[in-house]
């Protein structure tokens, strides 16, 4: 009897473990899909903020992005900036009206991911953040405030960060107490405009 009881208990325990594993796996799958859905929505919203367009083509310059990543020149020029994606923003007729680059650079608390809009004449149309920055509240987090990110719109290539205010045409005012974050975002912006120039426009 004891042997039969042991076998029965073992089978019940195994069944419970299998059911629990199945339920957890299903929950993980649904959670993962939901996270991807949210991230995709956030990215699309970030695209629309920097270049409103009728469509966004994420395949047109995928090979160019890979080549730039493999070459490593832009990353070396801009403190290790990493590229995630590039899309061609198009109007209703399918004409390219600009380019959007998703990139990141190491800030104070981690990688700061930024979406950068670049016009065909290499002017920045705007920047946005598709996810929360891993930065200190009240300091690096201020990069997500208009007083900082709106500075980029209309500016060109090779921007530098200026402490103390009074930024010139090719400069960005640093966030007080968060120069590292300010520099990280600016590095990603500079890398994005260089990518568009060297790997898209110069190849046409």
N, C-alpha and C positions, 0 to 999 in steps of 0.2 A: 504493500500500500504506500509506504513512504517513497518508494522508487517511482510509482505512478504519479504521486503528488508532486514530486520534484520535476518530472517530465512535463506535467501539465502546467506548473508554475513557469517553467522555462519557456514553454510555447506561448503562454499568455504574455510574458515579458517581451519576447521577441516580436509578437504581434503589435504590442503597444509601441515598441521602439520603431517598427516599420511605419505604423500609422503616423506617429509624431514626426518622423523624418519626412514623410510624404507631405504632411501639412506645412511643415516649416519650409520645405523646398518650394511648395506652391506659393507660400506667402512671400518668400524671397524673390521668386520670379515676378510676382505682381508688383512688389515694391521696386524691383530693379526697372521694370517697364515704366512705372510711374515716375521714377527719378529721371529716366531718359526722356520721357515726355516733357517733364518740367524743364529740364536742361535745354531741350530743343526749342521749347517755347521761349525761354529766356534769351537764347541765342538769336532767334528770329526777331524778338523785340529789340534786341541790341542792334541788329542790322538796320531795322527801320529807323532807329534813332539817328544813325549816322548818315544813311543815304536812303530816303524813302524811294522805293522802286516797285515796279509791277511784278518783277520776279527776281530771284537770286539763283545764279548758276554756280553750284559748288564743284562742278566737274571741269569747267573750261581751263582752269589753270592749276589743276591738281598736280600735273607732271612738273610744272614750273616750281611749285612749292617744294616738291620732293627734291628737285635738282638744287634749289637754294639751300635746303636742309643738308643735303649730302655735301655740297661745296663747303659749307661752314663759314664762308667769308663774312656774310652779314652778321651771323652770331658772334664772330670774333670782333667785328667792328663795334658791336653794341652790347658788350658785357654779357654775352651768352644768351641773348634773347632767343626764345623758342617760338616756332610757328606751329599753329594747330590747324588752321584752314584759311583758304582764300576764296572769295566768291566774286563773281562779276554781277554787279547790279545792273538790271536792264529795264528799259521802258517798255511800253505796250507793244512796240514794233520789234522788240528784240535787240535794240541797239544798246551797247554798253554805255552807261552813264557814270560809272565809277567802279571802284574796287574796294572790297572790305576784307581786311586782314584781322584774324584773331591770333593774338600773340601774348607772350608773358615774359616777365623779367623778375629777377629775385628782389623782392622788397625787404622790409624789416622783419615781417612776420612769416614770409613765405612767398610763393610765386603770385604776382599780381597779374591776373588775366585781363586783357583789355581788347576791345574791338575798335578798329581804326578805319574810318572811311577816308579814301583818297580819290580825288578827282583826276580826270585824264591830264590836267595840267599840273599835277603833283601838289595840289593844295589839300590840306586836311579839311574834310567836310565836318568832322566831329569825332569824338570818341565816346565810348560807353563801356559799362562793365556788366558782363553777362552773369556774374555771380558775385557773392560777397567777397570783399577783399580780406585777406588774413592779417589785417593790420590793427593797430591800437585805436580804440575808440577815442575820439577827440583829437587824434593826431593823424596817423596815416589814413584812417577812415574818411578824413575830409577830402580825399581824392575824389570821392563820389559826389561831392557837392559842386554845384554849378560854378562857384567862385574859382574853383581849380580847373575842372575839365572844360569849361567853356572857353578857356584861354586858347585852346588848340585850334579851334575852328578858324579857317582862313589863313593859317600859317603854312609855311612850306617845309623844306627839308632841313636836316642838321640843326635841330633846336638844342639849346643848352638851358640848364636850370640856373636861375639867379636867386640868390638869397637876399632878403631884405626889401623886396619889392622893386618897382620901377623897371620891370622887364621890357626889353626892346623888341623890335620886330621879330628877331630870331631867337627870342628867349621866353622862358616860362617862369613865372614867379613860383618859387618853392613854397610848399606848405610850411608854416612856422613849426619847427620841432619835428618835421617829417621830411627832411631832405632826401633820405634814402628812398622813401616811397615815391616822392616827386620824380626822382631820377629814374627809378624803375619804370614808371609809366612812360616817361619821356624816351627812354631807351627803346621801348616797344614801339612807340610812335615813329621814331627815327628809323628803326629797322623796317617798319611797314612801308614807309615812303620809299626807302632804298630798294626794297623788294619790288615794288610796283615799277619803279624806274628801270631797274636792271633786268628783271626777269619777265616783265610784261610789255611795257611800252617800248623798250629798246629791242625787243624781239619781233615787233610788228613790221 
